[in-house]
Amino acid sequence: MAGRAEEGIGDAYNVSLSVSLLAADILASLPDYSVGTAQQAELSS
């Protein structure tokens, strides 16, 4: 997407904002596999 801004297809600010929001959505949708969460799950079962 950043390449589009470089080619003049989109405004660099809008493209970078869109990519940042998309990345935040993707990261928010991933399950949490942190060590603390796994240990809590084992302790509660």
Secondary structure, DSSP 8 states (H G I E B T S, - for coil): -HHHHHTTSS-HHHHHHHHHHHHHHHHHHS----HHHHHHHHHH-
